[in-house]
């Protein structure tokens, strides 16, 4: 399957992406996976301004997390709580427990989210790094080869340990949006969309067989297409 692509001007990007996300948010009983990253940080504060999200009644998961407590400055949970949840997380949030030993945290999360994944996640938001990583699956990560577990503990290139959803969890999603900005990622965007590299060296290529994946790009990120 081919990727879908939406491109917006840099200044218009946060509002345009927020509007698309808000329009795709599932209703009560649905499920949503949130991502961290610098692009998401630009979008989350705008979502409520564009279309106040109804997050109550949703199962809300995370694509990845650093192995830190939830009040740590490097925590994706903390970032999302402050920028999207208005400081108070909804009751349906399934948080990756970064303060637990990594392997235990991954096992607990796999068990906790299994019923959601079994039904298929309604909307998955992902960022993408300049190295083509998605979630915390970086080039060469053993998690890219996972076929059963839904969450894995991983070693991150920044020296931290992390937790990530695995391919079975991500590919369960009905709709996937990749949120990517900046000229530094332009060549990687082209590699993923136009190339045929193996997933081991270009992790975002694991989404290439999914029938409903859209890249939301700003113009600099799309400049090599």
Secondary structure by P-SEA (a helix, b strand, c coil): cbbbbbbbcccccaaaaaaaaaaacccccbbbbbbbcaaaaaccccccccccccccccbbbbcccccccccccccaaaaaaacccccccccccccccccccaaaaaaaaaaaaaaaaaacccbbbbbbccccccccccccccccccccccbbbbbcccccccccccccccccccbbbbbbbcccaaaaaaaaaccccccccccccccccccbbbbbccccccccc
